[in-house]
Amino acid sequence: MLEELKSLGVDVDEALKRLGGNEAFYKKMLGRIQSMLEETTVDPEFDANDYQGVIESAHAIKGATGNLSLTPLYKAYTDIVDLLRQGNPEEARKIIVDILPVQAKILEVINKYQ
């Protein structure tokens, strides 16, 4: 699993370093992030006039993915949160559309080994 995640841009080595090298705990946390990402979604079809809920969801995903060094997701959701807070929902929407397939691939790898 870890090699497949690395191939998708996940900084597995950084995550393991953060967790004291505990690979079993990292894999357990990946299972939890899978559940979180399935429950906390950011729909690219959000209302461009009312997107506070999108900011909250994207911020939660940003934090969780950052802690586990899911780098592509962390970077994208950081940009999404920043753009929405700056009042630029259309640019944020483009990033959401681009990151969702990457997110799906990461979740597919995690699911395959859970």
All heavy atoms as an XYZ file, in Angstrom:
893
protein
N       0.829     -1.196      0.000
C       0.000      0.000      0.000
C       0.866      1.249      0.000
O       0.578      2.188     -0.736
C      -0.936      0.013      1.216
C      -1.605      1.362      1.385
S      -2.889      1.603      2.647
C      -2.406      0.709      4.030
N       1.890      1.261      0.844
C       2.677      2.480      0.993
C       3.391      2.865     -0.294
O       3.450      4.053     -0.638
C       3.659      2.326      2.162
C       3.014      2.051      3.519
C       4.063      1.991      4.611
C       1.931      3.069      3.859
N       3.871      1.896     -1.026
C       4.529      2.198     -2.303
C       3.532      2.755     -3.319
O       3.863      3.674     -4.074
C       5.253      0.966     -2.855
C       6.472      0.567     -2.056
C       7.503      1.686     -1.910
O       7.788      2.381     -2.907
O       8.016      1.877     -0.777
N       2.340      2.216     -3.328
C       1.314      2.727     -4.244
C       0.934      4.148     -3.876
O       0.729      4.994     -4.755
C       0.079      1.826     -4.232
C       0.302      0.518     -4.955
C      -0.967     -0.312     -5.035
O      -1.998      0.206     -5.497
O      -0.904     -1.495     -4.636
N       0.836      4.431     -2.588
C       0.529      5.792     -2.159
C       1.653      6.742     -2.547
O       1.392      7.864     -3.010
C       0.270      5.838     -0.652
C      -1.036      5.187     -0.202
C      -1.107      5.129      1.314
C      -2.242      5.922     -0.773
N       2.887      6.297     -2.393
C       4.027      7.133     -2.805
C       3.928      7.481     -4.283
O       4.210      8.612     -4.679
C       5.347      6.408     -2.537
C       5.772      6.404     -1.096
C       7.116      5.679     -0.950
C       7.550      5.573      0.482
N       8.864      4.893      0.627
N       3.519      6.506     -5.099
C       3.420      6.746     -6.537
C       2.351      7.786     -6.879
O       2.369      8.361     -7.956
C       3.154      5.440     -7.285
O       1.808      5.019     -7.117
N       1.440      8.031     -5.935
C       0.392      9.042     -6.125
C       0.764     10.373     -5.491
O      -0.051     11.293     -5.430
C      -0.929      8.535     -5.538
C      -1.527      7.317     -6.239
C      -2.715      6.778     -5.453
C      -1.938      7.676     -7.665
N       2.000     10.492     -5.006
C       2.470     11.750     -4.453
C       2.353     11.885     -2.947
O       2.635     12.952     -2.395
N       1.937     10.823     -2.264
C       1.816     10.847     -0.808
C       3.218     10.761     -0.214
O       4.022      9.923     -0.616
C       0.929      9.681     -0.304
C       0.912      9.621      1.207
C      -0.479      9.833     -0.868
N       3.516     11.628      0.736
C       4.830     11.636      1.384
C       4.797     10.681      2.579
O       4.764     11.093      3.736
C       5.207     13.048      1.813
C       6.666     13.173      2.195
O       7.326     12.128      2.433
O       7.155     14.313      2.264
N       4.815      9.402      2.270
C       4.725      8.346      3.276
C       5.872      8.461      4.279
O       5.666      8.306      5.486
C       4.717      6.953      2.600
C       4.846      5.845      3.625
C       3.449      6.777      1.769
N       7.070      8.751      3.787
C       8.229      8.831      4.682
C       8.045      9.937      5.722
O       8.361      9.744      6.900
C       9.508      9.051      3.879
C       9.817      7.875      2.959
O       9.441      6.733      3.302
O      10.420      8.098      1.896
N       7.542     11.078      5.298
C       7.291     12.185      6.238
C       6.227     11.791      7.257
O       6.355     12.075      8.441
C       6.857     13.441      5.479
C       6.486     14.605      6.368
C       7.634     15.119      7.231
O       8.801     15.022      6.811
O       7.352     15.630      8.335
N       5.183     11.131      6.801
C       4.118     10.704      7.717
C       4.650      9.722      8.748
O       4.346      9.847      9.942
C       2.961     10.084      6.933
N       5.430      8.767      8.291
C       5.982      7.782      9.218
C       6.940      8.439     10.204
O       6.960      8.086     11.390
C       6.678      6.652      8.454
C       5.738      5.697      7.721
C       6.523      4.719      6.869
C       4.830      4.966      8.698
N       7.695      9.396      9.729
C       8.589     10.141     10.616
C       7.780     10.858     11.694
O       8.122     10.824     12.873
C       9.396     11.140      9.785
C      10.392     11.956     10.547
C      11.155     12.836      9.566
C      11.780     14.015     10.262
N      12.413     14.922      9.305
N       6.691     11.492     11.286
C       5.815     12.206     12.220
C       5.215     11.253     13.257
O       4.967     11.628     14.390
C       4.708     12.903     11.433
C       3.817     13.787     12.279
C       2.747     14.523     11.462
N       3.361     15.461     10.534
C       3.215     15.423      9.211
N       2.472     14.479      8.658
N       3.789     16.309      8.443
N       4.995     10.002     12.850
C       4.381      9.004     13.734
C       5.409      8.087     14.388
O       5.066      6.999     14.858
C       3.358      8.179     12.949
C       2.176      8.966     12.380
C       1.336      8.081     11.481
C       1.334      9.561     13.492
N       6.642      8.507     14.418
C       7.681      7.728     15.077
C       7.972      6.403     14.400
O       8.409      5.453     15.051
N       7.692      6.319     13.096
C       7.979      5.106     12.346
C       6.953      3.996     12.521
O       7.154      2.886     12.036
N       5.852      4.295     13.164
C       4.839      3.279     13.461
C       3.944      3.054     12.234
O       2.903      3.679     12.076
C       4.017      3.716     14.671
C       3.116      2.624     15.179
O       2.738      1.709     14.446
N       2.760      2.718     16.453
N       4.361      2.113     11.401
C       3.646      1.825     10.152
C       2.229      1.310     10.398
O       1.292      1.673      9.685
C       4.450      0.822      9.331
C       3.958      0.651      7.936
C       4.867     -0.240      7.110
O       6.083      0.017      7.047
O       4.333     -1.200      6.506
N       2.066      0.476     11.407
C       0.733     -0.074     11.707
C      -0.231      1.046     12.095
O      -1.390      1.051     11.662
C       0.826     -1.111     12.823
N       0.246      1.996     12.884
C      -0.605      3.110     13.287
C      -0.943      3.989     12.082
O      -2.076      4.447     11.932
C       0.073      3.942     14.382
C      -0.777      5.059     14.897
C      -1.960      4.802     15.578
C      -0.409      6.378     14.702
C      -2.758      5.833     16.049
C      -1.197      7.415     15.168
C      -2.373      7.146     15.845
N       0.031      4.197     11.206
C      -0.217      4.986      9.996
C      -1.304      4.335      9.144
O      -2.231      5.009      8.687
C       1.079      5.144      9.194
C       0.944      6.012      7.968
C       0.463      7.319      8.054
C       1.295      5.539      6.716
C       0.352      8.118      6.928
C       1.187      6.332      5.582
C       0.707      7.621      5.698
O       0.591      8.412      4.573
N      -1.215      3.037      8.967
C      -2.223      2.332      8.174
C      -3.600      2.426      8.834
O      -4.613      2.587      8.152
C      -1.812      0.880      7.961
C      -0.645      0.742      7.013
C      -0.212     -0.700      6.863
C       0.943     -0.825      5.891
N       1.413     -2.207      5.769
N      -3.629      2.356     10.153
C      -4.894      2.504     10.872
C      -5.471      3.902     10.642
O      -6.673      4.059     10.390
C      -4.660      2.267     12.369
C      -5.888      2.402     13.222
C      -5.568      2.118     14.682
C      -6.802      2.298     15.542
N      -6.523      2.021     16.954
N      -4.612      4.912     10.694
C      -5.066      6.281     10.478
C      -5.533      6.496      9.038
O      -6.464      7.248      8.788
C      -3.966      7.278     10.844
C      -3.587      7.259     12.320
S      -5.008      7.434     13.446
C      -5.547      9.086     13.048
N      -4.893      5.822      8.096
C      -5.345      5.908      6.708
C      -6.758      5.352      6.568
O      -7.566      5.878      5.802
C      -4.383      5.172      5.778
C      -3.027      5.842      5.556
C      -2.099      4.905      4.787
C      -3.181      7.170      4.831
N      -7.059      4.295      7.307
C      -8.419      3.762      7.296
C      -9.418      4.765      7.825
O     -10.532      4.887      7.307
N      -9.012      5.514      8.822
C      -9.902      6.538      9.377
C     -10.074      7.710      8.420
O     -11.158      8.270      8.314
C      -9.379      7.020     10.722
C      -9.518      5.972     11.788
C      -9.139      6.499     13.133
N      -9.331      5.461     14.134
C      -8.854      5.520     15.353
N      -8.166      6.574     15.742
N      -9.070      4.540     16.191
N      -9.004      8.081      7.740
C      -9.113      9.194      6.795
C     -10.031      8.798      5.645
O     -10.755      9.622      5.112
C      -7.740      9.676      6.276
C      -7.855     11.026      5.567
C      -7.125      8.712      5.300
C      -7.961     12.189      6.441
N     -10.018      7.529      5.306
C     -10.905      7.060      4.247
C     -12.358      7.319      4.640
O     -13.134      7.868      3.863
C     -10.683      5.584      3.969
C     -11.614      5.039      2.921
C     -11.464      3.551      2.729
O     -10.838      2.863      3.528
N     -12.054      3.047      1.676
N     -12.707      6.960      5.856
C     -14.073      7.197      6.338
C     -14.392      8.684      6.355
O     -15.469      9.106      5.952
C     -14.250      6.624      7.740
O     -14.071      5.236      7.722
N     -13.444      9.475      6.824
C     -13.654     10.918      6.909
C     -13.884     11.528      5.531
O     -14.779     12.341      5.337
C     -12.437     11.573      7.592
C     -12.630     13.044      7.841
S     -11.815     14.013      6.598
C     -11.720     15.559      7.452
N     -13.076     11.103      4.548
C     -13.212     11.656      3.204
C     -14.504     11.199      2.526
O     -15.021     11.895      1.658
C     -12.001     11.287      2.345
C     -10.712     12.014      2.704
C      -9.552     11.438      1.908
C     -10.841     13.501      2.472
N     -15.005     10.057      2.913
C     -16.276      9.604      2.353
C     -17.448     10.367      2.976
O     -18.467     10.566      2.334
C     -16.431      8.098      2.559
C     -15.481      7.302      1.674
C     -15.437      5.826      2.010
O     -16.045      5.407      3.011
O     -14.771      5.090      1.255
N     -17.292     10.789      4.222
C     -18.358     11.512      4.920
C     -18.278     13.023      4.720
O     -19.306     13.696      4.702
C     -18.296     11.202      6.420
C     -18.614      9.762      6.742
C     -18.319      9.405      8.191
O     -18.090     10.316      9.006
O     -18.322      8.196      8.495
N     -17.078     13.556      4.604
C     -16.876     14.992      4.458
C     -16.523     15.269      3.007
O     -15.395     15.040      2.589
C     -15.729     15.477      5.379
O     -15.993     15.056      6.705
C     -15.591     16.981      5.333
N     -17.475     15.732      2.266
C     -17.253     15.941      0.843
C     -17.283     17.421      0.494
O     -17.865     18.237      1.212
C     -18.321     15.215      0.005
O     -19.603     15.732      0.357
C     -18.285     13.723      0.234
N     -16.627     17.720     -0.601
C     -16.648     19.072     -1.143
C     -17.141     18.929     -2.579
O     -16.421     18.451     -3.444
C     -15.251     19.732     -1.079
C     -15.271     21.086     -1.737
C     -14.785     19.842      0.364
N     -18.374     19.317     -2.788
C     -19.014     19.179     -4.092
C     -18.649     20.382     -4.966
O     -18.863     21.525     -4.562
C     -20.531     19.103     -3.898
C     -21.290     18.840     -5.172
O     -20.707     18.928     -6.274
O     -22.493     18.543     -5.067
N     -18.120     20.154     -6.166
C     -17.774     21.276     -7.035
C     -18.985     22.083     -7.496
O     -18.833     23.195     -8.006
C     -17.057     20.628     -8.213
C     -17.461     19.201     -8.184
C     -17.791     18.870     -6.765
N     -20.165     21.568     -7.272
C     -21.381     22.282     -7.671
C     -21.951     23.141     -6.535
O     -23.143     23.438     -6.517
C     -22.433     21.281     -8.157
C     -21.988     20.472     -9.357
C     -21.615     21.337    -10.557
O     -22.319     22.322    -10.838
O     -20.603     21.016    -11.208
N     -21.080     23.561     -5.617
C     -21.549     24.384     -4.492
C     -22.074     25.728     -4.974
O     -21.732     26.191     -6.064
C     -20.432     24.566     -3.454
C     -19.243     25.354     -3.958
C     -19.218     26.739     -3.894
C     -18.138     24.690     -4.475
C     -18.134     27.456     -4.347
C     -17.036     25.397     -4.924
C     -17.032     26.785     -4.869
N     -22.892     26.357     -4.143
C     -23.474     27.664     -4.432
C     -22.383     28.727     -4.303
O     -21.828     28.934     -3.223
C     -24.611     27.938     -3.440
C     -25.311     29.266     -3.669
O     -24.810     30.109     -4.446
O     -26.371     29.471     -3.050
N     -22.064     29.397     -5.395
C     -20.990     30.392     -5.402
C     -21.315     31.609     -4.545
O     -20.441     32.434     -4.289
C     -20.680     30.825     -6.829
N     -22.550     31.721     -4.088
C     -22.934     32.844     -3.231
C     -22.984     32.469     -1.759
O     -23.066     33.346     -0.907
C     -24.298     33.388     -3.664
C     -24.251     33.970     -5.052
O     -23.363     34.737     -5.376
N     -25.191     33.561     -5.882
N     -22.961     31.197     -1.463
C     -23.052     30.729     -0.073
C     -22.217     29.455      0.068
O     -22.711     28.367     -0.169
C     -24.516     30.477      0.298
C     -24.679     30.026      1.734
O     -23.761     30.264      2.558
O     -25.715     29.425      2.044
N     -20.968     29.622      0.467
C     -20.070     28.465      0.501
C     -19.322     28.321      1.824
O     -18.252     27.730      1.875
C     -19.099     28.494     -0.678
C     -18.413     29.819     -0.914
C     -17.282     30.179     -0.181
C     -18.892     30.703     -1.865
C     -16.651     31.382     -0.387
C     -18.268     31.913     -2.083
C     -17.146     32.252     -1.354
O     -16.523     33.457     -1.564
N     -19.896     28.831      2.902
C     -19.259     28.694      4.209
C     -19.098     27.212      4.593
O     -18.074     26.819      5.131
C     -20.047     29.437      5.292
C     -19.354     29.455      6.646
C     -17.981     30.108      6.608
O     -17.776     31.107      5.955
N     -17.031     29.506      7.307
N     -20.087     26.410      4.303
C     -19.998     24.983      4.597
C     -18.885     24.309      3.811
O     -18.221     23.394      4.314
N     -18.661     24.765      2.586
C     -17.582     24.223      1.763
C     -16.233     24.570      2.393
O     -15.332     23.732      2.456
C     -17.670     24.751      0.308
C     -16.499     24.263     -0.521
C     -18.982     24.349     -0.328
N     -16.109     25.801      2.883
C     -14.870     26.207      3.559
C     -14.618     25.306      4.761
O     -13.501     24.820      4.961
C     -14.919     27.691      3.996
C     -14.936     28.613      2.781
C     -13.730     28.023      4.907
C     -15.158     30.079      3.106
N     -15.644     25.063      5.543
C     -15.487     24.230      6.741
C     -15.090     22.800      6.381
O     -14.190     22.227      7.005
C     -16.772     24.246      7.558
C     -17.051     25.603      8.192
C     -18.433     25.729      8.794
O     -19.155     24.706      8.890
O     -18.797     26.855      9.161
N     -15.732     22.230      5.382
C     -15.393     20.865      4.959
C     -13.980     20.805      4.390
O     -13.202     19.902      4.726
C     -16.387     20.362      3.913
O     -17.659     20.201      4.481
N     -13.648     21.754      3.526
C     -12.315     21.772      2.920
C     -11.237     21.972      3.985
O     -10.167     21.362      3.919
C     -12.229     22.861      1.858
N     -11.521     22.802      4.979
C     -10.563     23.032      6.056
C     -10.348     21.759      6.876
O      -9.213     21.419      7.249
C     -11.027     24.179      6.952
C     -10.010     24.587      7.949
N      -9.973     24.081      9.219
C      -8.968     25.444      7.848
C      -8.960     24.615      9.868
N      -8.331     25.447      9.058
N     -11.415     21.029      7.150
C     -11.293     19.763      7.886
C     -10.471     18.756      7.100
O      -9.601     18.073      7.658
C     -12.678     19.198      8.194
N     -10.721     18.654      5.806
C      -9.970     17.737      4.955
C      -8.507     18.161      4.884
O      -7.602     17.325      4.962
C     -10.596     17.651      3.549
C     -11.990     17.023      3.632
C      -9.703     16.861      2.601
C     -12.797     17.120      2.349
N      -8.277     19.448      4.762
C      -6.915     19.975      4.729
C      -6.132     19.526      5.965
O      -5.007     19.027      5.857
C      -6.959     21.501      4.654
C      -5.639     22.180      4.823
C      -5.847     23.686      4.953
C      -4.651     24.303      5.646
N      -4.867     25.703      5.986
N      -6.706     19.685      7.123
C      -6.021     19.315      8.358
C      -5.739     17.833      8.449
O      -4.626     17.410      8.776
N      -6.729     17.035      8.144
C      -6.576     15.579      8.246
C      -5.567     15.055      7.230
O      -4.731     14.208      7.557
C      -7.929     14.898      8.051
N      -5.627     15.560      6.010
C      -4.705     15.081      4.985
C      -3.289     15.588      5.237
O      -2.313     14.897      4.921
C      -5.176     15.478      3.572
O      -5.300     16.897      3.477
C      -6.487     14.795      3.232
N      -3.172     16.758      5.826
C      -1.851     17.270      6.175
C      -1.188     16.423      7.236
O       0.004     16.122      7.159
N      -1.947     16.031      8.241
C      -1.396     15.207      9.319
C      -0.868     13.873      8.818
O       0.079     13.321      9.384
C      -2.449     14.958     10.397
C      -2.720     16.187     11.224
O      -1.895     17.083     11.324
N      -3.892     16.239     11.815
N      -1.463     13.343      7.755
C      -1.060     12.050      7.223
C      -0.195     12.172      5.967
O       0.075     11.188      5.298
C      -2.285     11.182      6.945
C      -3.096     10.835      8.190
C      -4.337     10.052      7.822
C      -2.249     10.060      9.187
N       0.223     13.393      5.660
C       1.095     13.685      4.516
C       0.509     13.194      3.194
O       1.239     12.715      2.323
C       2.499     13.117      4.743
O       3.095     13.728      5.864
N      -0.801     13.304      3.062
C      -1.447     13.024      1.777
C      -1.282     14.290      0.937
O      -2.220     15.045      0.693
C      -2.915     12.645      1.983
C      -3.154     11.415      2.858
C      -4.643     11.210      3.114
C      -2.549     10.177      2.237
N      -0.064     14.527      0.526
C       0.404     15.793     -0.012
C      -0.454     16.371     -1.144
O      -0.803     17.550     -1.081
C       1.875     15.663     -0.444
O       2.607     15.088      0.645
C       2.481     16.992     -0.814
N      -0.809     15.603     -2.156
C      -1.623     16.207     -3.223
C      -2.956     16.750     -2.693
O      -3.403     17.825     -3.101
C      -1.850     15.075     -4.211
C      -0.832     14.038     -3.894
C      -0.506     14.202     -2.444
N      -3.569     16.012     -1.784
C      -4.845     16.451     -1.219
C      -4.639     17.656     -0.318
O      -5.399     18.629     -0.387
C      -5.518     15.312     -0.459
C      -5.806     14.039     -1.255
C      -6.510     13.013     -0.382
C      -6.615     14.337     -2.500
N      -3.621     17.594      0.520
C      -3.346     18.700      1.436
C      -3.110     20.005      0.668
O      -3.689     21.042      0.993
C      -2.136     18.374      2.315
C      -1.715     19.542      3.157
C      -2.467     19.928      4.264
C      -0.583     20.284      2.836
C      -2.102     21.021      5.027
C      -0.209     21.372      3.596
C      -0.968     21.743      4.693
O      -0.607     22.826      5.438
N      -2.283     19.942     -0.362
C      -1.987     21.148     -1.144
C      -3.244     21.684     -1.827
O      -3.507     22.881     -1.827
C      -0.902     20.870     -2.173
C       0.471     20.711     -1.552
C       1.524     20.440     -2.611
C       2.905     20.320     -1.974
N       3.938     20.037     -2.974
N      -4.018     20.800     -2.416
C      -5.238     21.229     -3.115
C      -6.242     21.849     -2.152
O      -6.796     22.924     -2.430
C      -5.866     20.049     -3.850
N      -6.476     21.190     -1.018
C      -7.467     21.723     -0.081
C      -6.976     22.987      0.603
O      -7.788     23.854      0.949
C      -7.911     20.649      0.915
C      -8.881     19.680      0.267
C      -8.467     18.438     -0.186
C     -10.211     20.041      0.072
C      -9.349     17.575     -0.813
C     -11.099     19.181     -0.552
C     -10.662     17.950     -0.994
O     -11.550     17.101     -1.625
N      -5.673     23.151      0.746
C      -5.125     24.415      1.246
C      -5.468     25.525      0.268
O      -5.941     26.596      0.667
C      -3.597     24.310      1.435
O      -3.323     23.330      2.429
C      -3.002     25.645      1.863
N      -5.236     25.270     -1.020
C      -5.556     26.267     -2.043
C      -7.054     26.545     -2.100
O      -7.472     27.698     -2.250
C      -5.061     25.806     -3.414
C      -3.545     25.791     -3.517
O      -2.864     26.407     -2.659
O      -3.031     25.151     -4.460
N      -7.858     25.510     -1.985
C      -9.317     25.685     -2.023
C      -9.775     26.585     -0.879
O     -10.531     27.537     -1.092
C     -10.027     24.316     -1.967
C      -9.778     23.540     -3.270
C     -11.525     24.473     -1.697
C     -10.081     22.055     -3.184
N      -9.303     26.304      0.327
C      -9.679     27.122      1.487
C      -9.232     28.562      1.276
O     -10.014     29.503      1.486
C      -9.086     26.540      2.796
C      -9.242     27.513      3.959
C      -9.741     25.210      3.126
N      -8.004     28.747      0.849
C      -7.487     30.109      0.640
C      -8.296     30.862     -0.408
O      -8.662     32.028     -0.201
C      -6.012     30.066      0.224
C      -5.092     29.622      1.347
O      -5.521     29.596      2.533
O      -3.924     29.277      1.042
N      -8.582     30.215     -1.529
C      -9.342     30.869     -2.593
C     -10.756     31.233     -2.141
O     -11.253     32.322     -2.444
C      -9.394     29.976     -3.837
C      -8.090     29.900     -4.627
C      -8.131     28.737     -5.614
C      -7.816     31.215     -5.337
N     -11.396     30.331     -1.415
C     -12.750     30.621     -0.943
C     -12.741     31.769      0.070
O     -13.609     32.636      0.034
C     -13.391     29.374     -0.352
C     -13.739     28.279     -1.360
C     -14.210     27.023     -0.652
C     -14.789     28.762     -2.359
N     -11.765     31.774      0.947
C     -11.676     32.866      1.926
C     -11.370     34.198      1.252
O     -11.713     35.253      1.776
C     -10.618     32.544      2.978
C     -11.092     31.474      3.939
C     -10.080     31.192      5.008
N     -10.619     30.233      5.977
C      -9.874     29.511      6.789
N      -8.552     29.622      6.774
N     -10.444     28.673      7.628
N     -10.735     34.145      0.089
C     -10.447     35.356     -0.677
C     -11.604     35.759     -1.583
O     -11.528     36.745     -2.298
C      -9.190     35.154     -1.533
C      -7.923     34.960     -0.740
C      -6.777     34.417     -1.586
O      -6.859     34.350     -2.817
N      -5.711     34.007     -0.935
N     -12.677     34.973     -1.552
C     -13.845     35.292     -2.371
C     -13.691     34.913     -3.825
O     -14.245     35.569     -4.705
N     -12.963     33.845     -4.095
C     -12.741     33.401     -5.461
C     -13.263     31.970     -5.652
O     -12.492     31.029     -5.858
C     -11.243     33.491     -5.786
C     -10.975     33.441     -7.257
O     -11.807     33.002     -8.039
N      -9.793     33.888     -7.648
N     -14.586     31.798     -5.584
C     -15.150     30.444     -5.640
C     -14.938     29.724     -6.969
O     -14.831     28.500     -6.990
C     -16.634     30.659     -5.358
C     -16.898     32.067     -5.761
C     -15.634     32.813     -5.460
N     -14.861     30.452     -8.074
C     -14.715     29.778     -9.363
C     -13.339     29.131     -9.509
O     -13.221     28.030    -10.047
C     -15.014     30.732    -10.513
C     -16.468     31.183    -10.554
C     -17.475     30.036    -10.454
O     -17.296     28.997    -11.138
O     -18.448     30.166     -9.696
N     -12.303     29.785     -9.021
C     -10.965     29.189     -9.045
C     -10.907     27.990     -8.107
O     -10.279     26.976     -8.416
C      -9.896     30.211     -8.681
C      -9.641     31.241     -9.769
C      -9.163     30.612    -11.082
O      -8.246     29.765    -11.054
O      -9.721     30.972    -12.131
N     -11.558     28.106     -6.959
C     -11.611     26.986     -6.009
C     -12.329     25.807     -6.645
O     -11.897     24.650     -6.504
C     -12.313     27.416     -4.726
N     -13.394     26.084     -7.346
C     -14.172     25.029     -8.010
C     -13.293     24.245     -8.995
O     -13.368     23.029     -9.069
C     -15.365     25.651     -8.735
C     -16.348     24.665     -9.269
C     -17.483     25.306    -10.053
N     -18.047     26.498     -9.499
C     -19.036     26.548     -8.596
N     -19.552     25.425     -8.133
N     -19.507     27.702     -8.163
N     -12.432     24.940     -9.740
C     -11.544     24.277    -10.700
C     -10.601     23.299     -9.989
O     -10.357     22.194    -10.475
C     -10.730     25.311    -11.471
C     -11.542     26.129    -12.438
C     -10.691     27.194    -13.094
C     -11.543     28.168    -13.893
N     -10.745     29.292    -14.404
N     -10.084     23.714     -8.843
C      -9.174     22.843     -8.096
C      -9.925     21.632     -7.560
O      -9.401     20.511     -7.583
C      -8.474     23.624     -6.969
C      -7.580     24.711     -7.584
C      -7.653     22.690     -6.090
C      -6.995     25.667     -6.575
N     -11.148     21.844     -7.090
C     -11.960     20.725     -6.593
C     -12.156     19.694     -7.705
O     -11.959     18.493     -7.492
C     -13.325     21.213     -6.056
C     -13.132     22.094     -4.816
C     -14.240     20.023     -5.741
C     -14.381     22.859     -4.398
N     -12.518     20.160     -8.878
C     -12.742     19.256    -10.018
C     -11.460     18.481    -10.331
O     -11.506     17.278    -10.606
C     -13.240     20.049    -11.242
C     -13.200     19.209    -12.514
C     -14.648     20.573    -10.996
N     -10.317     19.145    -10.256
C      -9.041     18.487    -10.565
C      -8.604     17.497     -9.493
O      -7.994     16.479     -9.798
C      -7.931     19.531    -10.758
C      -8.089     20.331    -12.037
O      -8.853     19.900    -12.932
O      -7.458     21.403    -12.144
N      -8.894     17.798     -8.218
C      -8.377     16.952     -7.142
C      -9.265     15.738     -6.858
O      -8.781     14.723     -6.356
C      -8.117     17.760     -5.843
C      -7.167     16.997     -4.903
C      -9.417     18.099     -5.118
C      -5.817     16.661     -5.464
N     -10.530     15.803     -7.163
C     -11.417     14.679     -6.835
C     -10.980     13.350     -7.463
O     -11.023     12.326     -6.786
C     -12.868     15.023     -7.164
C     -13.520     16.030     -6.211
C     -14.939     16.353     -6.663
C     -13.503     15.538     -4.780
N     -10.516     13.316     -8.719
C     -10.032     12.034     -9.256
C      -8.778     11.532     -8.530
O      -8.622     10.325     -8.329
C      -9.725     12.343    -10.726
C     -10.498     13.573    -11.040
C     -10.591     14.347     -9.760
N      -7.912     12.432     -8.124
C      -6.708     12.049     -7.366
C      -7.125     11.495     -6.009
O      -6.629     10.467     -5.553
C      -5.755     13.256     -7.209
C      -4.566     12.898     -6.324
C      -5.311     13.774     -8.565
N      -8.063     12.175     -5.388
C      -8.588     11.722     -4.099
C      -9.187     10.325     -4.229
O      -8.951      9.461     -3.394
C      -9.635     12.712     -3.595
C     -10.241     12.360     -2.266
C     -11.143     13.482     -1.766
O     -10.761     14.645     -1.759
N     -12.347     13.133     -1.359
N      -9.925     10.102     -5.295
C     -10.535      8.788     -5.521
C      -9.468      7.707     -5.681
O      -9.626      6.598     -5.155
C     -11.440      8.835     -6.747
N      -8.372      8.018     -6.370
C      -7.292      7.039     -6.552
C      -6.639      6.715     -5.216
O      -6.334      5.552     -4.932
C      -6.258      7.571     -7.533
C      -6.716      7.558     -8.961
C      -5.664      8.130     -9.877
C      -6.207      8.257    -11.287
N      -5.251      8.916    -12.182
N      -6.395      7.734     -4.400
C      -5.786      7.511     -3.082
C      -6.709      6.646     -2.231
O      -6.270      5.693     -1.589
C      -5.446      8.855     -2.403
C      -4.261      9.508     -3.141
C      -5.125      8.659     -0.921
C      -3.952     10.926     -2.706
N      -7.994      6.956     -2.237
C      -8.950      6.160     -1.467
C      -9.044      4.729     -1.985
O      -9.197      3.793     -1.210
C     -10.326      6.821     -1.475
C     -10.449      8.113     -0.672
C     -11.823      8.723     -0.859
C     -10.149      7.872      0.798
N      -8.939      4.573     -3.279
C      -8.969      3.231     -3.867
C      -7.792      2.392     -3.367
O      -7.972      1.217     -3.023
C      -8.914      3.363     -5.387
C      -8.971      2.074     -6.153
C      -8.920      2.316     -7.643
O      -9.668      3.168     -8.147
O      -8.092      1.648     -8.307
N      -6.621      2.986     -3.302
C      -5.443      2.269     -2.804
C      -5.646      1.901     -1.341
O      -5.405      0.757     -0.917
C      -4.163      3.105     -2.991
C      -2.989      2.484     -2.221
C      -3.831      3.236     -4.465
N      -6.081      2.863     -0.536
C      -6.307      2.595      0.888
C      -7.331      1.487      1.061
O      -7.124      0.547      1.829
C      -6.741      3.871      1.630
C      -5.597      4.899      1.631
C      -7.182      3.562      3.053
C      -6.006      6.285      2.082
N      -8.439      1.573      0.336
C      -9.510      0.592      0.445
C      -9.030     -0.808      0.054
O      -9.425     -1.801      0.663
C     -10.694      1.014     -0.427
C     -11.892      0.139     -0.217
O     -12.286     -0.133      0.902
N     -12.478     -0.314     -1.312
N      -8.173     -0.890     -0.934
C      -7.671     -2.168     -1.408
C      -6.947     -2.941     -0.315
O      -6.961     -4.171     -0.288
C      -6.745     -1.933     -2.605
C      -6.215     -3.194     -3.234
C      -5.621     -2.969     -4.610
C      -4.366     -2.161     -4.613
N      -3.697     -2.170     -5.933
N      -6.347     -2.229      0.612
C      -5.541     -2.879      1.655
C      -6.196     -2.892      3.031
O      -5.606     -3.357      3.978
C      -4.167     -2.198      1.740
C      -3.344     -2.415      0.500
C      -3.325     -1.463     -0.506
C      -2.611     -3.586      0.337
C      -2.578     -1.664     -1.661
C      -1.860     -3.791     -0.807
C      -1.846     -2.822     -1.802
O      -1.119     -3.025     -2.946
N      -7.396     -2.387      3.138
C      -8.067     -2.347      4.447
C      -8.856     -3.614      4.692
O      -9.338     -4.263      3.886
C      -8.986     -1.132      4.555
C      -8.258      0.170      4.570
C      -7.359      0.375      5.779
O      -7.767      0.117      6.913
N      -6.150      0.810      5.570
